[in-house]
């Protein structure tokens, strides 16, 4: 799926193209050489076809102009003090990369294809400054081509990609939706190979975090005219100009689409990212919610495609979250809609079948065991079901010498600063275990469960304090009942 260039960048580029530059003055000041000026003039303000013919006739010369060679520096280095020339050459370079494959191939084969451009990312601390913005656009295009053309990584790519990701992260982390969209589309241009996706994931605290914040903000809207729930507002979302459509929290539809595109691309590394997305971002409940509020088929397609990729690779880890999030019901609702997109319908059928197989194969106990073994608890049906605990508490404690209880203790040993409900649920489970099997108290104490629930009575989270108090209460109740 190709994306249209961000409007903000297009406007900036057009503005720079229209500005006059005193090239002769730059030569007199020895900022650029007369030979460089002749090369630039030969392709400046001419028809695309003429420009292409000129460059294709002398690709090495123009490669040297942009990146330097053993005898001369890149024009970005020689003209570093002339911001107008640097801006113009960045715009021109971006045009050449898009329009002239022969030059692009030559650039990525250069011994140091990113060296003159990487310093430009640090030209200013302000994300709105043109030079870093334009440099990131050029680097994204160049690296995108290089990643495809060179399946094996190179030291140059290994150096440039993390630096570019770090710069793009500053764009996606601003409150300016234009800059966010530029950053997200540059991510998308890069995430075309396993190598680039692995590096993105490695830097996920800076790269992925802001994108997930955008998605969480987007789920704050109403289900008006979504692909699942029909709206009754006066103006249909489909009649509005797409670039002006806002979804939950004021997130623009195009920005939402582009963020979903990035996560969809990342999901092709499902085996690598599935567990982390679950533990760090509760991806299944979030994406189930996004399905409910998705305003267009194209956004619904990306949400379904991502879920399909992630669940296919991580059934045991992610499926336990799907049932409490009510994903099967949402999928069933979606099936009642008349949806035209073939990819969407294929992913919908695949997900529905996956959910059907999972739910039919799960007993209540195996569902609970699968959730505990995943290492991440949610308020799924077994936790508050008294019948479940009456039937299964003894098995949970005794089976495999208490492996499930040991896993529960392991889960409780973590702080869960970003998801305190995990601790509340674990305390709830301990309370039920003590209530149903009071004679097993000492065994539960040996697993460290009593010590931990007592410590959690002082937790800052009200829900954790309440559930831990209830668990300790079960121990005390047994003591009182025996007296």
Phi, psi and omega in degrees: 000119178267149181247146175288145179301145179301136181301324181298316179293316180301317179296317179297315180297316180297322179296318180291321179299327185278347183282136177286145178233133178277082182296317181298322177298323179294325178291315180299324180279001180061028174287319173231162180271163177297325179295320178295320180299319179297321177297318181292315181300327182294338181239003183270132176056042176235167180296151183303317183295320178295318178299316181298315180297318181298314183288318181296336178283345183208058184301316181301323181296317182284332173296316179294323178302315186278324187243352182082170174215194183297337185256337184222155179275162173296149177297335178290336177273316182290328182258023188303330183276350179257093184298329180294320179289318179300314178302312183297317182291330175294317178297314180298318180298318177300318178297316183294321179297320180288326192259339189232089183304324182298320178290318180302315178300319180293321180297315183288341178271354179299145181303327181224072189290342186247351186304315180288341187264326184302319179299336181292339178295336181256016182299330181209149177281344181277127181292348182270352182293135186298317187300308178298321179300310181292324179296320179294326177295316179294314181297321179298316179295316183295313180292325178301315177294319183294320181297324178284318185286335183236086183306322176275137182293157177235159177303326181294315178295318181300329178278317188284319187299312178298322179294319179293317177303318181297320178293314181301325179300327178292330178287313183290344182265003176277173176265000181273115184296331177296314180292322176302315183294322176300311181300315183295320179291328176291321172305313184299322179296332185270331190278053184253357181225160177301318180302311183291327179289322177297319179293319176302315181293322179299328180259026192298335179299324179264329185274311188276324185310306180298329179291320178293327175298320177297317180294319179295322176298319182295333180283356181280357183272175177274163181278041184288119176053037177284178179283356178248311184248122180289137180267165179235020180290160185298323182246122180291141178299331183283348179265352181274162173291126190302322183293342182261353183289134176244143175251206183304142176067014180079010178289129180291146181301317181296319178297316178302314180300316183291323176295315178300324178299316181297314181293324176299315178299317179297327185293348175290348170258045187305321181296324181284318193259345189303308183296318180295319178297326178290309185289324186266335187225007181045057192298324184290310175300320180297313183286331173296318177296319179298325176299323181294324186256002183301123187272348184218157176299325183292327176284322177299319180301317181291322178296313180296318180299320179293313178301318181299314179298314185291315182290327179298326182269342190223049184302311184292330182275317189261332182301323179302336179278341186290323183290310177296335177281353180065033178299318179303320180293321179295319178296320179296319176299318182296326181293340179280349180274152175270100184249133189266339186288122184294316179299319179301311183295324178294316178294323179297315179296317181296315179295317181298318179293321178299316180293321180298315180297319182294310183295324181287336183267353185263123164275168180299319181294314182294328176297315180295314181299320179297320180293315179297316181293339177290340179085006183219113183267147173223167180283064176282164188309320184300329190299326182250012184264106182300322179298320179301314184289323177298323183277331193239351186303314183296321179296319180299320182285320190267329188298135180051041178057037175079029183301320181293322177294322177296320178293322177298318177296322178297317178298318183289340182287344180274160183278327181051049184301328182263000181207070185295340181297336178300316179292321178298317180295317180298318177296320176303315182294319178298319179301316180293321180297316179293319181298316185276334182227063184300332180291349180263015185303313183297324178296317179294323178295322180296331176286351180089011185287320182294316180300319183289317181294327177294320178296325183286352174296342179259008182295152181288340184274128185297318181296320178296316179300316182296312183291325178291321177299320179295320179294313178298323178301324178295320176298314182293321181300319179297318181297317181293321181295330182282339184282000000 
